Amino acid sequence: MKAAPEAQKRLLDLAELDSVVDRLAHRRRTLPELAEIDELSKRYAKLATDVIESETEAGDLAREQSKAESDVDAVRTRADRDQKRLDSGAVTSARDLSSLQSEINSLHKRQGDLEEVVLEIMERREAADTKVGDLRRQRDEVGATRSAAEDRRDAALVEIDKEAGETQGRRSAVVGDIPADLLALYDKLRAQYGVGAAMLWGGRCQGCKVALSIAEMNRIKAAPHDEVLRCDECRRILVRTPESGL
């Protein structure tokens, strides 16, 4: 392949710009905020699930407490009704009086037992409500931390994309100075090796950093200036410059 030396040298400018593009793409993929956001999102999801479970438990206890308090009220109402019957004097039979008094005593005991149940449920509900509050606070704190990380990520991406856009603009200008067949070869090699062209500097390929043999250097010296050369070691396009040591 033949190409003007000036066009070949433009490959070095293109390679430098492509290295910037690659660096920016790598930076975009590996922003520390991305891993941080991922970890925070997992923590937030876990806490959100824990909040729902705790809220469900607290709700169940609230209904259990309401039912227990209703049972206490029912027993108290029945005991008050029996006490009024006893106090009214309407019951005169000794047997009936004894039965009524026994029932009142039983109801009072039942009421006491139910009130103990209510107190026990209230203690469990208080603990459950405290747990719900703690989990909500932790969830909200993690959410706020994640939002801050997302803001930092977005700001970094704006900066990266701006620089990438400017670099692509400069790249387009350089591409316009390179013949289509030479550019196609460069793009093919870049896809294969990451770098499509390298400078020959001081007898060493700057792509693979391998020093060329005397025989190879003599071959290059004898080659026409417009011949497109390749490094025998890494197969990249080898661009000659005044610093090549020829």
C-alpha positions in Angstrom: 0.0 0.0 0.0 1.2 3.5 -0.8 0.3 6.7 1.0 2.0 10.1 1.3 4.3 10.5 4.2 2.2 13.4 5.5 -0.9 11.2 5.5 1.0 8.4 7.3 2.1 10.9 10.0 -1.5 11.9 10.5 -2.1 8.3 11.7 0.0 9.2 14.7 -2.3 12.1 15.5 -5.3 9.8 15.0 -3.8 7.2 17.2 -3.3 9.7 20.0 -6.9 10.9 19.7 -8.1 7.4 19.7 -6.2 6.7 22.9 -8.0 9.6 24.5 -11.3 8.2 23.3 -10.4 4.8 24.7 -9.3 6.4 28.0 -12.5 8.3 28.3 -14.6 5.2 27.5 -12.7 3.3 30.2 -13.2 6.1 32.7 -16.9 6.2 31.9 -17.2 2.4 32.5 -15.2 2.4 35.7 -16.4 5.5 37.5 -16.1 4.7 41.3 -19.6 6.2 41.7 -21.0 3.3 39.6 -19.9 0.6 42.0 -20.9 2.8 44.9 -24.4 3.3 43.5 -24.8 -0.4 42.8 -23.9 -1.3 46.4 -26.1 1.4 47.8 -29.0 0.3 45.6 -28.6 -3.3 47.0 -28.6 -1.9 50.5 -31.6 0.3 49.8 -33.6 -2.6 48.3 -32.8 -4.8 51.3 -33.8 -2.0 53.8 -37.0 -1.3 51.8 -37.9 -5.0 52.1 -37.1 -4.9 55.8 -39.3 -1.8 56.3 -42.3 -3.5 54.6 -41.8 -6.6 56.7 -41.6 -4.6 59.9 -44.6 -2.4 58.9 -46.6 -5.6 58.3 -45.5 -7.0 61.7 -46.4 -3.7 63.4 -49.8 -3.6 61.6 -50.5 -7.2 62.7 -49.7 -6.3 66.3 -51.9 -3.2 66.1 -54.9 -5.3 64.9 -54.0 -7.9 67.6 -54.0 -5.2 70.2 -57.3 -3.7 69.0 -58.9 -7.2 69.2 -57.5 -7.8 72.7 -58.8 -4.4 73.9 -62.2 -5.2 72.4 -62.2 -8.5 74.3 -61.4 -6.6 77.5 -64.2 -4.2 76.9 -66.7 -7.0 76.2 -65.7 -8.8 79.4 -65.8 -5.5 81.4 -69.2 -4.7 80.0 -70.6 -8.1 80.9 -69.1 -7.9 84.4 -70.6 -4.4 84.9 -74.0 -5.6 83.8 -73.8 -8.6 86.2 -72.7 -6.3 89.0 -75.7 -4.0 88.4 -78.0 -7.0 88.6 -76.4 -8.0 91.8 -76.6 -4.5 93.3 -80.2 -4.0 92.1 -81.6 -6.7 94.5 -83.5 -8.3 91.6 -81.9 -11.6 92.3 -83.1 -13.0 95.6 -82.4 -16.7 95.4 -79.3 -17.6 97.4 -78.3 -20.1 94.7 -78.8 -17.5 91.9 -76.8 -14.9 94.0 -74.0 -17.3 94.5 -73.9 -18.2 90.8 -74.0 -14.6 89.8 -71.2 -13.6 92.2 -69.1 -16.6 90.9 -69.6 -15.4 87.4 -68.6 -11.8 88.3 -65.4 -13.1 90.0 -64.7 -15.3 86.9 -65.2 -12.3 84.6 -62.9 -10.1 86.7 -60.2 -12.8 86.5 -60.8 -13.1 82.8 -60.6 -9.3 82.4 -57.3 -9.2 84.3 -55.8 -12.0 82.2 -56.9 -10.1 79.0 -55.4 -6.8 80.3 -52.1 -8.6 80.8 -52.3 -9.8 77.2 -53.0 -6.2 76.1 -49.9 -5.0 78.0 -47.8 -7.7 76.5 -49.0 -6.9 73.0 -48.4 -3.1 73.6 -44.8 -3.8 74.5 -44.3 -5.9 71.4 -46.0 -3.2 69.3 -43.8 -0.5 70.8 -40.7 -2.4 69.9 -42.0 -3.1 66.4 -42.8 0.6 65.9 -39.3 1.5 67.1 -37.9 -1.0 64.6 -40.0 0.4 61.8 -38.7 4.0 62.6 -35.1 2.8 62.7 -35.3 1.0 59.4 -37.1 3.9 57.7 -34.4 6.2 58.9 -31.6 3.9 57.6 -33.4 3.4 54.3 -33.8 7.2 53.9 -30.1 7.8 54.8 -29.0 5.2 52.2 -31.3 6.8 49.7 -29.9 10.2 50.3 -26.3 8.9 50.0 -27.2 7.2 46.8 -28.8 10.3 45.4 -25.6 12.3 46.2 -23.5 9.6 44.4 -25.8 9.7 41.4 -25.4 13.5 41.2 -21.6 13.0 41.3 -21.8 10.3 38.6 -24.0 12.5 36.4 -21.6 15.5 36.7 -18.6 13.2 35.9 -20.5 11.8 32.8 -21.3 15.3 31.6 -17.6 16.2 31.8 -16.5 12.9 30.1 -19.0 13.2 27.3 -18.1 16.8 26.7 -14.4 15.9 26.4 -15.3 12.9 24.2 -17.4 15.0 21.9 -14.5 17.5 21.5 -12.1 14.7 20.8 -14.4 13.1 18.2 -14.6 16.5 16.5 -10.8 16.7 16.3 -10.7 13.1 15.1 -13.1 13.8 12.3 -10.8 16.6 11.1 -7.7 14.3 11.1 -9.6 11.5 9.4 -10.3 13.9 6.5 -6.5 14.1 5.8 -6.1 10.3 5.5 -6.8 8.3 2.4 -9.7 5.8 2.6 -7.7 2.7 2.1 -5.1 3.7 4.7 -7.8 4.6 7.1 -9.5 1.2 6.6 -6.3 -0.6 7.3 -5.7 1.5 10.4 -9.2 0.9 11.7 -8.9 -2.9 11.1 -5.6 -3.0 13.0 -6.9 -0.9 15.8 -9.9 -3.3 16.2 -7.4 -6.2 16.4 -4.6 -4.7 18.5 -6.1 -1.7 20.2 -3.6 0.6 18.5 -3.5 0.8 14.7 -0.3 2.8 14.1 2.9 3.5 16.0 5.9 5.7 15.5 9.3 4.2 14.7 11.5 6.1 17.1 15.2 5.5 17.6 15.0 2.2 15.9 12.2 0.9 18.2 8.5 0.4 17.4 6.6 2.5 19.9 3.6 0.1 19.6 5.2 -3.1 21.0 8.4 -1.4 22.3 10.6 -3.9 20.4 13.9 -2.8 18.9 14.1 -3.5 15.2 17.0 -5.6 13.9 19.8 -4.1 11.7 18.4 -6.0 8.8 14.9 -4.7 9.3 16.2 -1.1 9.7 18.1 -1.4 6.5 15.0 -2.7 4.7 13.0 0.3 6.0 15.7 2.7 4.9 15.5 1.3 1.4 11.8 1.4 1.3 10.1 4.3 -0.7 8.9 7.2 1.5 5.3 6.6 0.5 5.3 2.8 1.2 3.1 1.9 4.2 5.2 -0.3 6.5 4.2 -2.8 9.2 6.0 -3.8 12.3 7.1 -7.4 12.0 6.5 -8.0 15.7 3.1 -6.4 16.4 1.9 -5.9 12.8 0.8 -2.3 13.4 1.4 0.4 10.8 5.0 1.7 11.4 5.2 5.4 10.8 8.6 6.9 9.9 9.5 10.4 11.3 12.8 12.4 11.6 13.2 10.7 15.0 13.1 7.2 13.6 16.9 6.8 13.6 17.1 6.0 9.9 
